[in-house]
Amino acid sequence: ALAGPQAPPSGLPGSLLAVSAQLNACRTALRLFDDFAMLSYSCGYGLGPKDEDGLVRGLSVLCNLANQLYYPCEHIAWAADAGILRVGSQKWWTLSTALWAFSLLLGILRSLRILFQLRRNLRQHKRSTSLPLSQKEMKAKAKAEVLSILTDMADLSNAIHWLPPGFLWAGRFPPWLVGLLGTISSLIGIYQASRGGNSEA
């Protein structure tokens, strides 16, 4: 917001954007070690629990696949920028961002499907007491899914902004809007972590 229309920004706005760039580079380097954790999660989930909705399972598997492919693509882009690999980095950055955006879109669709099921179960709950989850638990789970949708939508907006110009609103966001969307996503993530990261908390 402080940067305003200056190009390139100087003074405090320029310094803050420089710090932001360094923190982003740090996060990228730390993600170099996430491949095996993601692989462990993907293998643990497999094709999903048999008692889970088929559409939710399918979306989850595709989301896991997109996330798994994202990491090596980002690693190659990072290595190219660092001079470790002699390849053009831009196409790998674009591919990794596209995979991230695809994963976020799948996550939104998955949460919408779960919300639809919870809404249907809440209606049935009024007529039956044999459902596995209580009404309170279903409302808590619905709240968690709504927060996940808001997080994914904020991140998806930024992901599209970072794609090559010409695709939707790619490259059109000012720095303050990118920062606002990232802050919204982060604050929701902090809130969810403080609540225990599950719908029962």
ZINOR-V532592 format. One record per backbone hydrogen bond with DSSP energy under -0.5 kcal/mol. CO is the residue of the C=O (numbers start at 1). NH is the residue of the N-H. If there is no record, write none. Layout:
co->CO nh->NH
co->CO nh->NH
This chain:
co->3 nh->6
co->8 nh->7
co->10 nh->13
co->10 nh->14
co->11 nh->15
co->12 nh->16
co->13 nh->17
co->14 nh->18
co->15 nh->19
co->16 nh->20
co->17 nh->21
co->18 nh->22
co->19 nh->23
co->20 nh->24
co->21 nh->25
co->22 nh->26
co->23 nh->27
co->24 nh->28
co->25 nh->29
co->26 nh->30
co->27 nh->31
co->29 nh->32
co->30 nh->33
co->31 nh->34
co->34 nh->38
co->35 nh->39
co->36 nh->40
co->37 nh->41
co->38 nh->42
co->39 nh->43
co->40 nh->44
co->41 nh->45
co->42 nh->46
co->45 nh->48
co->49 nh->52
co->53 nh->57
co->54 nh->58
co->55 nh->59
co->56 nh->60
co->57 nh->61
co->58 nh->62
co->59 nh->63
co->60 nh->64
co->61 nh->65
co->62 nh->66
co->63 nh->67
co->64 nh->68
co->65 nh->69
co->66 nh->70
co->67 nh->71
co->68 nh->72
co->69 nh->73
co->70 nh->74
co->71 nh->75
co->72 nh->76
co->73 nh->77
co->74 nh->78
co->75 nh->79
co->76 nh->80
co->77 nh->81
co->78 nh->82
co->79 nh->84
co->79 nh->85
co->80 nh->83
co->85 nh->87
co->89 nh->93
co->90 nh->94
co->91 nh->95
co->92 nh->96
co->93 nh->97
co->94 nh->98
co->95 nh->99
co->96 nh->100
co->97 nh->101
co->98 nh->102
co->99 nh->103
co->100 nh->104
co->101 nh->105
co->102 nh->106
co->103 nh->107
co->104 nh->108
co->105 nh->109
co->106 nh->110
co->107 nh->111
co->108 nh->112
co->109 nh->113
co->110 nh->114
co->111 nh->115
co->112 nh->116
co->113 nh->117
co->114 nh->118
co->115 nh->119
co->116 nh->120
co->117 nh->121
co->118 nh->122
co->119 nh->123
co->120 nh->124
co->121 nh->125
co->122 nh->126
co->124 nh->127
co->124 nh->128
co->134 nh->138
co->135 nh->139
co->136 nh->140
co->137 nh->141
co->138 nh->142
co->139 nh->143
co->140 nh->144
co->141 nh->145
co->142 nh->146
co->143 nh->147
co->144 nh->148
co->145 nh->149
co->146 nh->150
co->147 nh->151
co->148 nh->152
co->149 nh->153
co->150 nh->154
co->151 nh->155
co->152 nh->156
co->153 nh->157
co->154 nh->158
co->155 nh->159
co->156 nh->160
co->157 nh->161
co->158 nh->162
co->160 nh->163
co->161 nh->171
co->164 nh->167
co->166 nh->168
co->167 nh->170
co->169 nh->172
co->170 nh->166
co->174 nh->177
co->174 nh->178
co->175 nh->179
co->176 nh->180
co->177 nh->181
co->178 nh->182
co->179 nh->183
co->180 nh->184
co->181 nh->185
co->182 nh->186
co->183 nh->187
co->184 nh->188
co->185 nh->189
co->186 nh->190
co->187 nh->191
co->188 nh->192
co->189 nh->193
co->190 nh->194
co->191 nh->195
co->192 nh->197
co->193 nh->196
co->198 nh->201
